[in-house]
């Protein structure tokens, strides 16, 4: 009878361990997927920048510094390692450069009226919203994953399974708002 109870307890512990391990794997994969969504949106934004620069260049050719700053920020972001801290820094630089570029449009009424510029600005604003949503989803996923790593009994399985904590995506305060220009 005692042997039967020991066997039942071992089976229950084994099943619980498997369930907890699989839950941790699912949460870790969700964090990785959420990160890839941020990466996709950041790349989408970077792909829009050359078209925006070319459009502005036609109207504000002598504003070379602002145009070069946007191009340099884009190149820095493309070269940044694909990890939250490095991407957050690169994202902040790109956001700042885009704000400067959009501020130029105030000095050029023809640029403000250009349909191509307006379309690109709208696309970038929509992309910024997608980036913000993807960041929030990623950080929520990281939080859920960390909660699983830190709570009993899954923390035992996490330690045995070698699960590691993930970084949150933390943007600077000023970079959390998408660039906007009122026309």
Secondary structure, 3 states (H helix, E strand, C coil): CHHHHHHHHHHHHHHHHHHHHHHHHHHHHHHHHHHHHHHHHHHHHHHHHHHHHHHHHHHCCCCHHHHHHHHHHHHHHHHCCCCHHHHHHHHHHHHHHHHHHHHHHHHCHHHHHCHHHHHHHHHHHHHHHHHHHHHHHHHHHHHHHHHHHHCCCHHHHHHHHCCCCCCCCCCCHHHHCCCCCCC
